[in-house]
Each structure stands twice: as C-alpha cells, then as structure tokens.
Amino acid sequence: MNNLQRIIWLASYPKSGNTWMRSLLAHYFMPKGNGPNINQLPNFTTGDVRKDFFARANGGKPFVTDSIEDWMQMRGKALRLIAASKPNHHFVKTHCQTIRLYDQDVIPPEVTAAAIYVMRNPFDLAPSFARHQRCDLDTAIDMMLNPEMMTKFDQGIFEFLGSWGNHVNAWTQAPGLPLHVVRYEDLLTKPGPTMRALLGKFLKVDVDSKKLAYAIKSTSFDAMKKQEEKLGFAERPPGMETFFAKGRAGVWRDDLTPAQVGRLREAFLPVLEQWYPEMLKDTAKFAAQG
C-alpha cells in the first residue's frame, strides 16, 4: 500500500460505546486467549490523541500548546505518522467531528480508508457524559448542545466534539466516506447480528461464529466492569469514580427530569427522527410531565 489511506476510524461522541467496540474487534481479530484486557487496547488500536505521535511530529520534543490552531497544524503531521505506523488498514479511535478548522480537515481524507461510527441515544448518553466530565447533568446537557464544544488534554491536544446532533450529522453525512453506523442499543439487544453486519457486510471478512461468540462473551459489560474493578482503567478521566457504570439502555427514565428530556428532545429532534424514531413517543410523553 503506497498511499496513507490506512485508517479505519472508530468514531463516536464520548461515552457512546467506543471502548466496547474496540474490545469486540480486538477479541474477534486477535488469537483466542490473546485478546487484550481494557488497559491493553492500545496494542490493538491506537487513538488520535497519542502524545508520543505528536512528539514525533514535533521533531521528538513534547508537544504542548494552548492554541487550537497550533494543535491543528501538528495534528495533520501526527495523523500521517499514525497512518504510516502499520502497513495495512488499522483502527484508530477518535471523538473528533469531521469538520474543517483553520482551513484543514480534522479527519483528513488522505489518511482515511473508512469509518465505523458508534452512536448512542442522547438521553442515555447524558448521565454517562456527566460522570465523564465530572459535572452535573444540566451542565453536561449544555455541553452536548454546544456547537463549539471542545475537550483538552494536559499536553495540549484537543478534541473537537461540537454538539451531539452536529457530531452525528457530520459523520453520517460525510461525503465520499465509506461508513458503517452501529447503534449502542443494537449492540446491547442483538450483538450477534449487529457485529455480523459490521464484519461481513462492511469489513468484508468471513465471519467465524465461534470467534464472534467468544468476542461477545469476553466483552460483556459485566466482564469489562470486573476488569476495571480488578485492574483499574488507564483511560478513566481523573476524578471519575468508575468508567463502566451502568451500560444499559433506558436509564434516562431514572436519571433525567422531564425538563432535561425536553431540552434534549427539542435540540435534537431531526436527528432523533432519523436515528431513534422508536424513542419519540416515550420521550415526548415523559417530557410532558414537567
């Protein structure tokens, strides 16, 4: 492969199931028994916030900045190094949106082969996102509604999230991008058929039923939660008590107020109509109780 279009993005808004998807793919593709625990996932996939790649792109010196423009200037160089780090297609995690900043692509086509977009409904995502950001629910919802939402790592590497709705639209409507969408809720209720569609129809691999069953069993929410309890989780943000908290669908009924459901529903109604039509009636009824 002479060009650098090697990255298959594993893209999602934070707390939408990216870690679960990475674990599923790792346990499926790696030899049985060699599937990584949650702290060894970087051995199978990498991410676009790896400070070692940014340091290499910066001439071997640690990359530190408070400037989004400086980050974007260095990001393209770092992504080319990430793309070139393996000889063939490989998975790279991102929470960034597919937009242009400072006249540059945040997700450059020249390093992109395809993308898997993991989506979670915003009502269940909000409580998990609040824990991730270590804030109250209303603040988390403010962030999810903010079209300029960004997160920043200590070393000066940013993630441009934008709003949940814009994030979904940017990825699912990206022109010319080979894309497969996986809903978190479908992974919960029908993991076998959902992964078969991803592996067989999109990634074009022959699906081994025994390997798939092993991967699904090994990466159940309970299994990963037990791993975190035993080993800790290196990707857990500082101050966050547990990364794997509930892992269920429908927790919004217990965690959100009618007013909060109404805010999310009003802000993201067109996206919900397209991707979560089955939730429209229940969320409208719940919001009307306020």
N, C-alpha and C positions, 0 to 999 in steps of 0.2 A: 504494500500500500504506500504509494508515493506521497499522496496528499495527507493532510492532517484531519480530515473529516472522520475522526475515530470515536468521538464522544457520543455515547447514548446517555442523554441527561435523565436522571431520576429527579424530577422536579415536583415541588409541592409548596404550598403555604406551610409554615411551621406547624407541627402537631397534627399533620394530616395522614400520617402513616408511612413516611419516608423510611424510617428505621426498620419498620416491619417489612416493607418491600425489599430493602437491601438484604435483610436477613433471609427472606424467602428465596431470593435469587442466589444468594451465596450457598445456601444449603442445597439448592437444586443443582447448581453447576459444579460445585466442588465435590470431590470424592466423599462417599459416605463416611462419617466419623471425623472428617476434616473441616466440616462447616464451622465457621468462626463463632466464638461467643460474641456478645454485643460489643465488647471492647476490642475485638479483633476485626471488626468490619472493614476498617481501612486497608486490611490485607487483601480484600476482595474488590472494594470500591474505593474511590477517593472522593474528595469534595473540592468545591471551588473556593474554599476559604483556607486552604492549606498554607500556613505561613512559610513552610520550607520552600514551596514553589515560588511564592512571592519574593523570598530572599534570593533565590537563584535568579529570578528575573531582574532583581535589583543588584546584580553583579556580585552576589554572595554575601551582601550585607543585609541585616534585618531590615525589613520594610516597615516603617512606622510613619503614619501621616494622620492629620485631621481633615484632610482635603478630599472631598469626593472626586474632584477632577484628577488629583494625583492617583487615587485608587483606580480610577478608570484607565488612566494611562498605563499603569502597571498591570492591570487585570488582563488585558489582551496578551501581554507577553507571558504572564503566568499560565494562562489557559493554553497557549501554544505548547508550553513545556509539559503541561498535564496531558494534552492530547498526544504528544510525542513519547510519553513515558511508557507506553505499551505499543506493540507493533500492530495490533488489530483493534477492532471495536472494543470499547470498555465503558463501564458505567461510572458516571460522575454525579454526585449529589449536588443539587442546588435548591435554594429557596428564592433565588432572584427571579424577577419578572423579565420577560422578553421584550425589552424596550431599548431605545437608544438614549444614551446620556453623553453630553459633550461630543455629539456627532460620532459616537461609537456604539456598536452593538454590545449590550451586556451579555448576550448569548450569541457569539459570533458564528455566522454560518460556515466560515472557513474551518472551524474545528468540530462542527456538529454533523453527526450522522443521522440521529433520530432522537426522540424523547418519549419517555413514559411519564405521564402526568398523574400523580396520585391526589385525589380530591376528597375532601371531607365536608359534610354539610356545615354551614357556619354556626348553627345553633349548638351542635355538639362540640365544634371546634373552639368556641368562645371560652368555655370554662377551662379547657386544657391550655389554651393560649394564655389565659390569665395566669395560670400557675407557671407557665414557661417564662412569662415576662415579670413574674413576681409582683403583680398588681391586682387591683380589684376588677371585678367583671365589667363595670361601666368604662373604666379606663382601657381595658382590653378591647372592648367593642369600639371605643373611639379609635384605637389603633387600626382595627380591622376595617374601619370606614375611611381611614385617612389615605388619600391617593398618593401622598408623599412619604408614606411610612418606610423608614429605614432602620436597620439594626447595625450596630458597630461592634467589632471585636477590639480587644485591648490593643492589639498590634496595628490597628489602623486599616483593617479590612472590613468593608461594608457589605451589607446585603440590601438590595432594593426590593422591598416587598410590594409597596403600594397597598391598595385596598384588596380585600379578599375577592370581590367581584372583578376588579380590573386584572387581578392575577389570573383568575380562571379564564377570562376572555382573552388575555394576551397569549396565553399558552395554547388554548384550544382553537384560536383563530389565527395562529401564526402562519403566514403564507409560505407554502412550499416545504413545511416541516413535516416529515414522517412522524406521526404522533399516535400514541395509544393512551386512552384515558382509563384509569382504574379508580372506581369509587371505593372509598374505605368501607362503606356499608356493604358493598358487594363482596369484599374480601372477608367480612365477618360472616355473612349469611350463606355464601356459596363460594368458598375459597377454591375448590377444585375447578369448576367451570371457569371462574374468573382468571385463574392462573393458566389454565389450558388455552384460553383465548389469547392471553399475552404471549405465552411461549410459542404456541403453534402457529397462530394466525399472524402475529406481529413480528416476533423474533425469528420465525421460520425454522424452529428446531423441532425434531421429533420428540414428542412428549413421552417420557417414561413414567408410567403410572405409579410404580413403586417409589421412584425417586421423588415424585411430586408429593405423594402421601407422606413420605419421610420429612420432606421440607416443611409441609404444612403442620405436621405434628411437632416438629422441633422448634417452630417459631410461633406457637400459640402465644396469646397474650400472657397466660399464666406462666408459661415456660420462660419468657423473657423477663417477666416481673421477678421470678425466682432468681434469675441470673443477676439482675440488678441488686436484689437483696443480698446475694452471696458475694458478688464481685464488685459492686458499685458500677457506675456507668460514666465513662470519661466524657461523654458528650452532654451530660446533665449540666445545665447552667448553674453557676454558683448561687447558693441560697435556695435552690429548688429542692424540696424535700424528696420527692420521687419523680422520675421521668415517666415511668409506666404506672399510671394512677388507676384508671377505670377500664379503658379500652372497649367500651360498649357503645352501642347506638341508642339514642333516645334519652340520654342523661339530661338533656336540656329541660325536660319536663320537671326535673327535680332541682336543677341548678339555676335556671333563669327565671326572672319575673316576667309577667305579661308585657310590661313596658319594654324590657330588653328584647324579648322575642319580636315585638312590634317594630323596634328600631332596625333590627337585622332584616326582618322581612321587607320593610319599606325600602331599605337601602339596596337590597339585592334581588328584588322581585323578578326582574327579567332573567337573571342568571338562574334563580330557583325554578322558574317556569321551564327553562330548558333542561336543567340537570337534576332537579329534585321535585318534579311535579307531584309526586306522591305525598310530599310534605305540606303542600299549600293549604289544604283544608284544615289539618290539625293545628298548624301554626296560626292560621287566621282565627280559629276558634279560641285558642289559648290566649292570643294577644287581646282578644275582645273582652277578656275577663278583667282587664286592668281598668 
